[in-house]
C-alpha cells in the first residue's frame, strides 16, 4: 500500500468562492461597549451622577470618573469619553451633575450620557 503524496501548503489549491460565500454569512462581532451602551439607552433607568474627575490614561483616552447612588448603595465608576462627549468637555468638570443611565437589575452597569 502506498501513501499519498503530500503537497507543500503553498501549492494546495484554495477555493476563494467558497470562502467568500461563507464570509457573507459570518456575522461581524459588535463592539461589546457599543452594545452595552445601546441596551442601557433603550432599557436603562435614568439617574444622576456626580463627576469626580477627568484624566488622560496611558493610551491617550480621556477617562471620566463619577459616583452615584441607587437604592441607598453608593457606586463609583469610570468610562472613556466618546467623541461627542469630548465636544462637551465642560459638562464634565469635577463636582458637576450629569445624566446617568443604569441597569436596574445590575446598578453597577452604568454610563454617563
Phi and psi in degrees as a GROMACS rama.xvg file:
@    title "Ramachandran Plot"
@    xaxis  label "Phi"
@    yaxis  label "Psi"
@TYPE xy
-102.289  147.45  UNK-2
-85.5409  145.162  UNK-3
-67.8759  147.81  UNK-4
-76.8186  134.703  UNK-5
-96.585  139.028  UNK-6
-98.4361  149.329  UNK-7
-60.9858  150.487  UNK-8
-57.0174  -34.6034  UNK-9
-74.147  -11.5446  UNK-10
-100.803  -7.37619  UNK-11
-75.2244  125.591  UNK-12
-67.6693  144.823  UNK-13
-111.983  165.308  UNK-14
-118.321  88.7964  UNK-15
-63.9398  -32.6799  UNK-16
-64.8649  -40.6586  UNK-17
-65.4214  -41.6417  UNK-18
-64.7517  -42.4017  UNK-19
-69.7317  -32.0714  UNK-20
-65.9517  -43.5201  UNK-21
-66.4258  -36.3156  UNK-22
-65.5472  -28.9584  UNK-23
-63.9886  -35.4102  UNK-24
-92.4383  -6.7385  UNK-25
-75.619  119.932  UNK-26
-75.3744  134.263  UNK-27
-76.0438  136.934  UNK-28
-76.1374  131.575  UNK-29
-81.8712  144.849  UNK-30
-59.941  124.237  UNK-31
-61.0686  -32.4699  UNK-32
-67.8863  -40.3993  UNK-33
-64.0761  -43.0809  UNK-34
-64.6585  -40.2237  UNK-35
-63.7513  -46.3786  UNK-36
-64.6694  -39.7455  UNK-37
-62.3909  -41.3614  UNK-38
-63.5561  -44.3056  UNK-39
-67.3498  -35.4645  UNK-40
-66.033  -34.9  UNK-41
-80.9397  -42.3041  UNK-42
-126.379  1.73499  UNK-43
-82.9752  158.065  UNK-44
-83.9291  153.711  UNK-45
-95.5764  137.049  UNK-46
-143.773  -167.428  UNK-47
-128.988  134.783  UNK-48
-119.202  156.625  UNK-49
-108.817  125.212  UNK-50
-73.1547  128.399  UNK-51
-94.4128  -45.0755  UNK-52
-169.913  161.02  UNK-53
-130.102  138.912  UNK-54
-152.269  163.075  UNK-55
-94.9973  130.863  UNK-56
-84.8069  -178.114  UNK-57
-63.4219  -22.8728  UNK-58
-91.9093  1.15812  UNK-59
88.4018  9.56258  UNK-60
-86.0598  139.618  UNK-61
-80.886  118.135  UNK-62
-106.02  137.235  UNK-63
-110.979  129.963  UNK-64
-111.155  139.293  UNK-65
-148.89  161.978  UNK-66
-131.671  156.23  UNK-67
-159.976  164.52  UNK-68
-125.384  130.755  UNK-69
-131.419  123.007  UNK-70
59.2809  34.9222  UNK-71
79.7112  2.52751  UNK-72
-106.292  130.513  UNK-73
-87.7858  137.517  UNK-74
-125.988  149.301  UNK-75
-131.48  135.247  UNK-76
-142.087  167.657  UNK-77
-130.872  148.093  UNK-78
-151.843  154.499  UNK-79
-84.4909  132.237  UNK-80
-74.2515  132.891  UNK-81
-84.8094  178.804  UNK-82
-60.4748  -40.6102  UNK-83
-65.9848  -40.7031  UNK-84
-68.6219  -32.8855  UNK-85
-64.5525  -27.9954  UNK-86
-70.0992  -23.5475  UNK-87
-112.01  41.5565  UNK-88
-58.1896  -28.8839  UNK-89
-69.562  -16.7201  UNK-90
-74.2982  -11.4463  UNK-91
-118.294  37.3162  UNK-92
-77.2858  147.879  UNK-93
-55.3457  134.019  UNK-94
94.3286  -14.5691  UNK-95
-78.1387  157.139  UNK-96
-92.8298  141.938  UNK-97
-136.406  152.018  UNK-98
-73.2329  136.823  UNK-99
-124.27  144.929  UNK-100
-118.548  134.048  UNK-101
-143.682  158.725  UNK-102
-84.2717  120.349  UNK-103
-65.9297  -22.7967  UNK-104
-85.7087  -24.9346  UNK-105
-137.495  80.4038  UNK-106
-59.1997  -19.4441  UNK-107
-69.8636  -17.5239  UNK-108
-86.1623  100.942  UNK-109
-149.389  167.998  UNK-110
-158.849  152.597  UNK-111
-85.832  132.193  UNK-112
